[in-house]
């Protein structure tokens, strides 16, 4: 189980495969097992060198109580890449991971060959989301009510509090399949305790909402080839559309009948979207390299 210390924090990571570099970043409350569960690592390692890692205070990485802005986490990513010999990579992230990837593309453009923003939730674009106008809100609230009649009022559109609620109501013997979407394993209450510690003892809930320098004006300057991969039923569709309309080289793909957590629930659709983009971009790079060599 390899570790590397960057920015004073020991990070757990895994690297497999050969080829162009790809780095995958999990979301808040998850860990690198997310990329095992949705088959991304197994699918991509045949053609790419794939690196996955646990962000600070997640998984087996060191637990710290602060430093969770997208700027901080992008700095961890860049330092980790340097430490393990990844000079430049295509970077994909889910939810918070997508935000980190986008910020890294701005701060460290020479390190990011391309971006894959999977349900990326971006603080500077939060004003675009109006849950009262979200046409799939009723279906979502019905789903939550089927779990617990109190959940729709308790949650009010914020998945982070849904996660916290579900974890705090777990019993040690519970086997809750919904928690697998957060990288948690069936019956493993210790992992639930880890996520609760993250929520209760750190600044993560406030810091991940900070713009931290990644303003709308800055976002528009990100010029790397970008995939905006979102689910049809996601409340973040306005963010997806904004990225497509304002980034100079952004491809938009919307997965039908998919929600925010579709990489875990619809892995085949997720892998196809990711792979199609990666293969297209690497083929373009090879063409450019052959042309430059003439």
Legacy VTK file of the C-alpha trace (Angstrom):
# vtk DataFile Version 3.0
C-alpha trace
ASCII
DATASET POLYDATA
POINTS 294 float
0.000 0.000 0.000
2.081 2.973 -1.229
2.178 6.353 0.504
3.846 9.638 -0.342
4.168 12.705 1.884
3.312 16.014 0.211
2.573 19.370 1.847
3.354 17.703 5.167
0.547 15.143 4.755
0.980 11.431 4.042
-1.218 10.514 1.065
-2.302 7.009 0.143
-2.213 6.344 -3.598
-2.245 3.564 -6.173
-0.829 3.550 -9.687
-1.520 0.893 -12.321
-1.138 0.444 -16.067
1.033 1.902 -18.814
0.495 4.701 -21.294
-0.548 8.349 -21.091
-1.120 9.456 -17.504
-4.617 9.744 -16.050
-5.341 10.874 -12.478
-8.746 10.175 -10.895
-9.998 12.177 -7.882
-12.865 10.964 -5.684
-15.537 13.167 -4.117
-16.112 14.410 -0.567
-16.454 11.539 1.886
-15.140 8.960 -0.584
-11.763 7.380 -1.188
-9.851 5.728 -3.991
-12.019 2.593 -3.748
-14.639 4.617 -5.643
-12.614 3.975 -8.811
-12.534 0.240 -8.134
-16.277 0.041 -7.520
-17.228 1.776 -10.765
-14.623 -0.173 -12.775
-12.770 2.943 -13.948
-9.361 1.731 -12.787
-9.791 -1.741 -14.274
-11.097 -0.362 -17.572
-8.506 2.356 -18.135
-5.314 0.689 -16.950
-5.041 -1.365 -20.156
-4.279 1.767 -22.185
-3.254 4.381 -19.608
-1.118 4.740 -16.510
-3.818 5.479 -13.949
-3.187 7.106 -10.572
-5.832 7.210 -7.854
-5.342 8.610 -4.363
-7.094 9.464 -1.121
-7.426 13.201 -0.556
-6.278 14.593 2.788
-8.375 13.251 5.700
-9.973 10.647 3.415
-9.327 6.933 3.194
-5.872 6.001 4.451
-4.345 9.457 3.998
-3.392 11.492 7.079
-6.232 13.133 8.966
-5.965 16.925 9.254
-8.584 19.411 10.407
-8.270 22.120 7.743
-7.045 22.880 4.233
-10.058 21.763 2.196
-10.528 24.642 -0.223
-10.182 23.710 -3.874
-6.944 25.720 -3.948
-5.503 23.655 -1.072
-6.575 20.349 -2.602
-5.299 21.323 -6.057
-1.949 22.060 -4.416
-1.938 18.572 -2.916
-2.663 17.099 -6.343
0.177 18.979 -8.039
2.653 18.060 -5.299
1.580 14.410 -5.390
2.081 14.291 -9.167
5.580 15.682 -8.766
6.425 13.236 -5.998
5.373 10.119 -7.934
6.755 11.176 -11.307
3.620 12.218 -13.189
4.665 15.213 -15.254
1.389 15.804 -17.080
-1.937 13.987 -16.925
-5.548 13.944 -17.946
-7.347 14.635 -14.677
-10.841 13.399 -13.878
-12.790 14.158 -10.723
-16.240 13.384 -9.379
-18.159 16.095 -7.496
-15.569 17.771 -5.209
-12.898 15.945 -7.207
-14.094 17.716 -10.343
-13.740 21.069 -8.603
-10.185 20.168 -7.575
-9.339 19.125 -11.146
-10.676 22.407 -12.552
-8.737 24.500 -10.050
-5.570 22.521 -10.779
-5.991 23.183 -14.502
-5.954 26.901 -13.738
-3.142 26.911 -11.175
-0.902 24.321 -12.853
-1.772 24.355 -16.566
1.463 22.632 -17.593
0.500 19.595 -15.501
-3.040 19.122 -16.851
-3.397 17.774 -20.389
-7.170 17.636 -20.207
-10.079 17.684 -17.778
-12.987 15.360 -17.103
-15.447 17.054 -14.757
-17.910 14.436 -13.568
-20.780 16.132 -11.758
-18.344 18.834 -10.686
-19.929 21.180 -8.136
-18.284 24.603 -8.457
-18.853 27.288 -5.774
-18.541 30.230 -8.183
-21.365 28.746 -10.271
-23.674 27.822 -7.393
-25.868 30.831 -8.190
-26.952 29.031 -11.376
-28.682 26.278 -9.389
-32.285 26.909 -8.410
-33.764 23.862 -6.739
-37.246 25.393 -6.912
-36.984 25.262 -10.703
-35.360 21.849 -10.858
-37.867 19.729 -12.743
-36.723 16.463 -11.151
-37.015 17.677 -7.572
-40.326 15.924 -6.972
-38.920 12.524 -7.991
-35.922 13.038 -5.723
-38.012 14.037 -2.730
-40.253 11.025 -3.235
-37.195 8.773 -3.263
-35.992 10.338 -0.016
-39.435 10.054 1.583
-39.437 6.341 0.813
-36.229 6.056 2.855
-37.465 8.255 5.691
-40.425 10.696 5.702
-38.234 13.325 7.422
-35.479 13.339 4.821
-36.929 15.712 2.180
-37.302 18.549 4.700
-34.045 17.726 6.417
-31.974 17.586 3.272
-33.318 20.451 1.179
-31.039 19.602 -1.727
-27.729 19.252 0.087
-26.214 15.806 -0.323
-23.561 16.415 2.320
-26.238 16.534 5.015
-27.993 13.502 3.557
-24.731 11.626 3.958
-24.315 12.846 7.526
-27.887 11.918 8.424
-27.624 8.419 6.968
-24.350 7.724 8.733
-25.546 8.935 12.099
-28.607 6.720 11.873
-26.638 3.618 10.997
-26.419 0.779 13.462
-23.277 -1.305 13.555
-25.085 -4.285 12.051
-26.750 -2.315 9.269
-26.179 -3.209 5.658
-27.125 -0.050 3.784
-26.603 -0.227 -0.002
-27.096 3.529 -0.433
-23.875 4.156 1.457
-21.860 2.341 -1.228
-22.231 5.456 -3.356
-19.925 7.268 -0.948
-17.228 4.614 -1.153
-18.441 2.858 1.987
-18.520 -0.906 2.169
-21.381 -3.121 3.279
-21.357 -3.605 7.024
-18.126 -1.681 7.628
-19.154 0.721 10.363
-15.572 1.888 10.891
-15.677 3.627 7.527
-18.880 5.366 8.560
-17.061 6.607 11.651
-14.252 7.959 9.476
-16.635 10.035 7.388
-18.443 11.295 10.487
-15.095 12.363 11.913
-14.408 14.267 8.698
-17.748 16.057 8.964
-17.609 16.721 12.702
-13.941 17.534 13.341
-12.781 19.415 10.252
-13.624 22.548 8.286
-14.531 20.588 5.166
-18.233 21.536 5.106
-17.436 25.238 4.941
-14.161 25.244 3.018
-15.399 23.260 0.019
-17.989 26.008 -0.504
-15.370 28.747 -0.772
-14.608 30.198 -4.206
-10.915 30.303 -3.203
-9.892 32.294 -6.264
-11.688 30.124 -8.819
-14.035 32.878 -9.983
-16.214 32.853 -13.085
-13.645 35.021 -14.861
-10.893 32.544 -14.006
-12.985 29.543 -15.041
-13.461 31.033 -18.506
-9.685 31.087 -19.020
-9.258 27.319 -18.600
-8.222 26.247 -22.076
-7.440 22.530 -21.773
-9.753 20.081 -23.589
-12.586 19.477 -21.137
-15.344 16.921 -20.764
-18.389 18.030 -18.753
-20.019 14.704 -17.858
-23.275 15.074 -15.921
-26.478 13.145 -15.257
-29.824 14.130 -16.761
-31.536 14.145 -13.355
-28.758 16.094 -11.629
-29.493 19.544 -10.191
-26.053 20.539 -11.512
-27.108 20.541 -15.180
-26.949 24.387 -15.266
-23.280 24.088 -14.260
-22.706 21.583 -17.065
-24.310 23.936 -19.583
-22.282 26.892 -18.322
-19.019 25.006 -18.717
-19.956 23.984 -22.244
-20.899 27.530 -23.198
-17.965 29.366 -21.601
-14.924 27.102 -21.742
-13.190 27.307 -25.116
-12.715 23.557 -25.597
-15.499 21.848 -23.646
-17.472 18.787 -24.721
-20.817 18.265 -22.962
-22.160 14.749 -22.361
-25.386 14.203 -20.401
-26.111 10.632 -19.315
-29.842 9.832 -19.686
-31.814 9.055 -16.506
-28.710 9.539 -14.375
-28.311 11.397 -11.077
-25.334 12.948 -9.285
-23.994 9.548 -8.262
-24.297 7.846 -11.637
-20.602 6.773 -11.765
-21.407 4.312 -8.963
-24.927 3.435 -10.073
-24.380 3.346 -13.853
-20.690 2.442 -14.212
-20.868 1.276 -17.828
-22.345 4.602 -18.979
-19.760 6.439 -16.914
-16.815 4.477 -18.309
-17.987 4.949 -21.885
-18.190 8.721 -21.473
-14.758 8.866 -19.868
-13.095 6.483 -22.318
-14.514 8.075 -25.463
-13.091 11.441 -24.427
-9.697 10.057 -23.406
-9.223 8.032 -26.576
-10.191 10.989 -28.732
-7.783 13.308 -26.934
-4.840 10.897 -26.969
-5.374 10.204 -30.675
-5.283 13.951 -31.325
-2.072 14.238 -29.328
-0.477 11.443 -31.349
-1.490 13.140 -34.596
0.019 16.432 -33.438
3.236 14.698 -32.373
3.594 12.970 -35.750
2.954 16.270 -37.548
5.524 18.105 -35.410
8.125 15.415 -36.146
7.918 15.969 -39.900
LINES 1 295
294 0 1 2 3 4 5 6 7 8 9 10 11 12 13 14 15 16 17 18 19 20 21 22 23 24 25 26 27 28 29 30 31 32 33 34 35 36 37 38 39 40 41 42 43 44 45 46 47 48 49 50 51 52 53 54 55 56 57 58 59 60 61 62 63 64 65 66 67 68 69 70 71 72 73 74 75 76 77 78 79 80 81 82 83 84 85 86 87 88 89 90 91 92 93 94 95 96 97 98 99 100 101 102 103 104 105 106 107 108 109 110 111 112 113 114 115 116 117 118 119 120 121 122 123 124 125 126 127 128 129 130 131 132 133 134 135 136 137 138 139 140 141 142 143 144 145 146 147 148 149 150 151 152 153 154 155 156 157 158 159 160 161 162 163 164 165 166 167 168 169 170 171 172 173 174 175 176 177 178 179 180 181 182 183 184 185 186 187 188 189 190 191 192 193 194 195 196 197 198 199 200 201 202 203 204 205 206 207 208 209 210 211 212 213 214 215 216 217 218 219 220 221 222 223 224 225 226 227 228 229 230 231 232 233 234 235 236 237 238 239 240 241 242 243 244 245 246 247 248 249 250 251 252 253 254 255 256 257 258 259 260 261 262 263 264 265 266 267 268 269 270 271 272 273 274 275 276 277 278 279 280 281 282 283 284 285 286 287 288 289 290 291 292 293
